[in-house]
């Protein structure tokens, strides 16, 4: 119940301000449009044979829409951990929450789940907008097949984002660094162009990010691949999920132990 209370708090605070909801949704739509139109201008049209030969998905609006939506959802837990904790520090309520009958890690996961639910609603609107405007063929079967991959991806994103929960507890204000990282991931994970065009070293870094494999799996679903064909990608995503949850939990517990001794220090 305490976890649900944290999620409800985040939902109430966000949807209480309609203009904020509208502005964030419009930002999502504007970013999508500019990247799709820019990509089509560079490729010389909507369909790219080169893109099809390297990724199996030659329709650029579909390619970009999937990458963009998942990138936004990937960044959601990081935003929750970084700005959610910082907001609690600014209000002077973080230490009160620490003393409340809820574990700190549970409180932070509640923050993250709340933000993911919010972004799922907003990105659902952006996705529908993209499907309608760019006339992307989507069936109920495709959406249904994508759901298990999305659930696994969210778990991976939560574990990866937890690293930033530990960092913000240690260093307090890492928001600008986090935003730089988020936009860096956009290029490393093949959100708007295939990673195969990048140097091998950069590709290796991108392959260590869960988003890369989540995007690959969902794009595979959209071009008709079966789960059996996606097993190698899913296996990598599972390994990364376990790895990042292990690393992030260890870092978080260290940060929690240290800050309980020296204090949270306000913001």
N, C-alpha and C positions, 0 to 999 in steps of 0.2 A: 504493500500500500504506500509506503514512503517513496518508492521509486515512481509510482504513478502520480503521487503528489507533486514531485519535482517536474515531471513531464507536463502535468496540467498547468503548473505555474508558468512554464515557458510558453505554452500555447496561449494561455490567457493574456500574457503580457504582449505577445507579438500581435495577435489578431484583435487586440483592443484598439489598435490604431490603424484604421482602414487605409489612410494615405501611405503609411509605411508598407503595407501589403501591396498596394498598387504600384508604388515606386520600385520596390524590389522586383516585382513581376515584370515591369517595363524594362528595367535594367537587363534582366535575363533575356527578354525578347530582342532588345537592341543589340546586345552582344552577339546573339545567335545570328541575326540578320547580317551584321557587318562581316562576320567571319565567313558565312556561307557565300555572300555575294563577292567577297574578296577572293575566296577560293575558286569560284566559278570564273572570275575574271582572269585569274592566273592560269587555270586549266583550259580556258577557251570554251567553256560550256559546262553544262550540268553533268554530263557523263564523261568519264576519263578511262580510256583503255589501259593506260599505265597504272592507274589506281586499281583497276579491276584485276590486272595481272599480278600485282604485288599483294593485294589484300583480299581479293575475291569479291569486293564490293565497289563497283565502279560509279554508282550514283552518289555524287558528292554531298547533296543535302542530307541524304540518309546517313552517310558516313559521318558527317560533321554533327548532326543532331544527336546521334548516339554518344559520340565522344564528349560532346559539350554537356549533356544532361548528367552523364556519369561523373564527369570532372566536378561539376557543381556539388553533387552528392558526396563525392570523395572529400571535398574541402569542408563540408558541413561539420563533421566531428571536430576538425581542427579549429574551426571558427568557434564552435561551442566551448571547447576546452580553453582556448586562449582568451576570447572575449567574455565568455561566461564567467570564468574564474576572476578575470580582471574586473568585471562589473561587480562581482561580489566583494572584491577587495575595495573598490571605490565606495561602495555603500557601507562598508564596515560590517558586513554580515557574514563574511566567510568564516571567521573564527566561531561565530555563533552556530553556523551550520556544522562545523567540525564537532562542537559540543553536543549537537542534537543527536537523538538516538537513531542515527543512520550513518553507515560507514562512508568515509569520504569518497572512496572509489565508486560506491553505489550512487552517491549524489552526483558525481561527475558523469557517470554513464547515463543518469537520468537527464542531465543537461543535454548531453549529446543526442540521446534518443528524441528528446523534444525538438531539437533543431533539425534532426533528420526528418521527422514527421512534417515539420513546417516546410522544409525544402522539397519534400516529396509532393506536397500540395502545389507549391509554386512551380516546380519543374514539371509537374503533371500538366499544368496550364500551358507552360512553354512548349512542352512536347506536343500537346494537341494543336497548338498554334502552328508549330512547324509542320506537322503532318498535313494540316489543312492548306496552309500557304504554299508548301512545296509539293503537295499532292503525293505524299509518300504512302505507298501501299502497306497497310498494317492490318493484320487479321487478329481475331481473338486468340487463335491457336499460337501465334507468335508471341503475344503478350503473356499467355499462360506458360509457355515454355521458358520464357525469360525470367519468370518470377523466382524459381529456385536459385538461379545464377545471381539475381539481384540480392536475395537474402544473404547468400554466402558473401557477396561483395560488401554488403553493409557491415557484416561481422568483421571482415578484413579491414574495412575503413575505420571502424571503431578502434580496433587494436592499433592500427598505425597512428591514428589521431591521439591515442592515449600518451604517446611519447611527448606530445606538446603539452599535455596536462602536467607532466612532471617538470618540463622545462619552465613553464610559466610559474609554477610554485617555487622554483629555484631562482629564476631571474626576473620574475614579476612582469616586465613589459617586453614581450617578444612579438607583439602584433605586426609591426612592419616587416620583420624577418619572416614571419609566417606567410604574409601575403606575397613576398618575393618567392618563397618556396612554392606556394600554390601555383603561381603563374609559370614557374620553372617546370613544374610537373606537367603543365598543359602541353609543353613541347616535348618533354621526355617520354610521355606516355602515349604519344600518337593520337592526341585528341583531334587535331585538324589536318594532320598529314602523317603518312606511314613512317614509322621509326627506321625503316630499312634505308632511308636516304641519309641517315646520320652515321657518323663514325662508329666503329665497333665498340669503342670504349663508352661512348654515350649510350649506345643501345644496351650495353650491359647494365648501366646505371638505371635506365628505364625499366629493364626487366626485373629489377629488384623492388619496383613499386607495384603494389596490388592493382592499382587503377589500370595499368597497361594490360593485364591479363583479363580483368573484368570487361574492359572495352572489347578486347579480341573475342571473348566468349559471346557477348551480346551481339556483336556484329555477325558472328558465326550463326547465331540463331536466326538473324534477319535474312541471311542468304540461304537458309534451309538446312544447315548442318544439324546432325543428330547429336544427342548427348555423348554417344560413343565416339564420335569424331572430335568432340571437345574435351575428352578425358585428359589429354596432356596439359591443356590450358587450365582445367579445373584442378588438377593435381598440384600444379605450381601455385595456384591461388590458395589452395589449402595449406601448403607448406609455408607460404608467406604469412598467412593468417596466424598459424601457430607461432611462427618465429616472432612476428611483431607483437603479438599479445604477450609472449614471454619477456621480450626486451622491455616493452612499455610498462608491464606490471612491476618488473624489477626496478626500473627507473623511478616509477611513481612511488613505490614503497620507500625507496631511498630518500626521495624528495620530501615525502610526508614525514618520515622519521626526523630528517634534518630540520624541517620547518617547525615541527613540534617543539624542538629544543630552542631554536633561535627566534621563533615567532614568524608570523607572516609579514610583518613590517608594513602593513597598509599597502597602498599602491604607488 
